[in-house]
Amino acid sequence: MFISIAQLMVVLDGAVMNIALPSAQQELHLSDGGRQWVVTAYGLAFGGLLLVGGRIGDMVGRKRVFLFALAGFAFASAIGGLAVNALMLLVARALQGVFAALLAPAAFSLISLSFSQPRERAKAFGVFSAVSIAGGTIGLIAGGLLTQYLNWRYAMFVLVPIAVVGILGAIPTVHDIAERHRSRLDIPGVLLASLGLVAVVYGFGTAESHGWAAGPTIGSLVVGVLLLAAFVLVQSRVSSPLLPLRVLTERNRAAAYLSVGLAIVSMFGMFLLLSFYFQQVKEWSPVMAGLAFMPMAVPQAVGATQIGARLAHRIAPRPIMVGGYLVTALGLVLLALLDADSGFLEIAVAEAVVGLGIGTAVMPAMSIATHGVEPRDAGIASAMINSSQQVGGSIGTALLNTVATSSAAGYLVSHAGPAQVQAQHQALVHGYSVAYWLAAAFVLAAALISAIMVNAGAPKHTPVQGNGDAFDAVPVAVH
């Protein structure tokens, strides 16, 4: 539970500032070009240091890193809430990203190592997945409420008590039972991985504001790919690699990283476009826009904890993942069919289908992300699933936003008429629709990868002596 609270804090922080940012920009006199760095500073530090954070947890102890990162995150959040200028806020956001890079893989690996029995593991990852998926929605709602009724600074301050609760609860209840990785830290690997991931995340972040053909976008992406290629080459040759390639070569883990990354491309882009749709087309307030995500958040939690978790300890993960991703794609198609006059019921149904599908699919994907991994590699394997989410989120935000914007501009040129406001709304909806069709294609690709690559079997159970009911079976872990 307390590990999931920490995960909620990390995911919530990535979303809560999206709603609070306009108020922070006005008070701290951030330029339109500089405001993106409030979000990007967090993403760069988080995405760039995840692999390092995972390996540090393996080396010095996951619980120790977990508690240290929670305390650091609370400190950075307090700095952000007290910011008196733009530089202070940017530094605080970067520090949050650094501590999140330590916290996220430590939390994930603690769950993976603490729950070896299929039933308990399914429940644990069900809760963890629900928190991970719904955290973005909760962040949008919380950001709207805090900004509209209090102050944007409370979007930072609210993370401090959450961190304190996590620390106090984790000290007596969380235990690190696995061995540690005693080798020296791979410094060349650290530099290549961190700089490569930072360059990739920066490139996609730049594409959102400057376009895909801009020099900084192309240059950053090329440099990032070259650095990551060099990183893989170095990892195959050093004795104590930062990322042992054995973590990537197991097909179930590789499928989890790829499918989740593709799904998050769609989800992050969808969150951004829906937020614009609610506020620009439907002209709802920030609070109403945040609350409008609730029809997605509740089914997400149900899909992860009640469907995905219940099925995961009875059947193999492949049909759960494939089915969940296909349902998600259907929901995205329903979103693509919305127009400017669509009622709330139509919107809610589409959101609910997306939420139910992605909640069901990601739960077993999170579980097999550490399938068969050696305990000494648990942290780095956990960092990989977080890296796939961060990189996927950066790609989704930039790619789908760019597609929506360019499609809307093209539509407006060919359909402009006397009803200018109506034409603008129709153009925006057209752009969103094109982006949703692309998002559905990404999720279908995730379903295809899961169908081809995932071959982990169903957990085996030994019946309980007594009534022999299969639902009361005692699970026996198999790998």
Salt bridges, closest charged atoms under 4 A:
ASP13 OD2 - ARG93 NH1 2.97
GLU27 OE2 - ARG153 NH2 2.68
ASP32 OD1 - ARG35 NH1 3.73
ASP58 OD2 - ARG55 NH1 3.10
ASP58 OD1 - ARG62 NH2 2.92
ASP176 OD1 - ARG62 NH1 3.64
GLU283 OE2 - HIS425 NE2 3.96
GLU374 OE2 - ARG246 NE 3.76
GLU374 OE1 - ARG376 NE 2.62
ASP377 OD1 - ARG55 NH2 3.49
ASP377 OD2 - ARG246 NE 2.75
